[in-house]
């Protein structure tokens, strides 16, 4: 009886399986991106002379993370030296970890002279370029609101109100690491959030939490400009692996850069 040699088919199957797995966990070079800003908090100063400017509350770099230690309203932002005021088409990434029932505030398009209605900080505590600015626009994603869920909050020339169309039931659990991505463009933005580190490596953040374009809305007040910042309405948060890039690609999937290798460690631990 003739016996068919199945080894070639087996090799082909193995090769396809390996290539499929390889494509999921290795860097993707299809979309080249430019890193505009990054920090994995291996060091640095928070007095305004480094990458970060503390505007409100108490912040520290502890254990390789940016930590809010005040437990109430707080704000920290990128310094003038590390933020180009013309950036208006960027993707913003970070890992955030809330403590308990804290209420994180994730800012982008932040460019105000300190007199905005949200009053997160007195004008004197802001970076100089903001103090000299007459633009009073602040946009942030308010998570873990007291009534539950999250909403994009807009403070524009002393008028403070939630962007009601962005209200969601998004809830963060204390002590859990979440990976954030905000795709910011001149007239729109899209917000993603996931706790799946494995999917982040593959650039998959799931369905967007807020998609302004899908809502049929535009946000033209700041023309997409304004820097990123982190804060809390109440409680404490930890921040790590912050990136601002040109659109496209995935900074978490490029070859291990600094402490990003810890993402692989997290996956192995699981």
Buried (B, 14 or more C-beta within 10 A) or exposed (E): EEEEEEEEEEEEEEEEEEEEEEEBEEEBEEEEBEEBBBBBBEEBEBEBEBBBBBBBBBBEBEEBBBBBEBBBBBBBBBBBEBBEBEBBEBBBBBBBBBBEEBBBBBBBBBBBBBEBBBBBBEBEBBBEBBBEBEBBBBBBBBBBBEEEEBBBBBBBBEEBEBBEEBBBEBEBEBEEBBBBBBBBBBBBBBBBBBBBBBBBBBBEBEEBBBBBBEEEEEBEBBEBBBBBBBBBBBBBBBBBBBBBBBEBBBBBBBEEBEBBEBBEEEBEEE
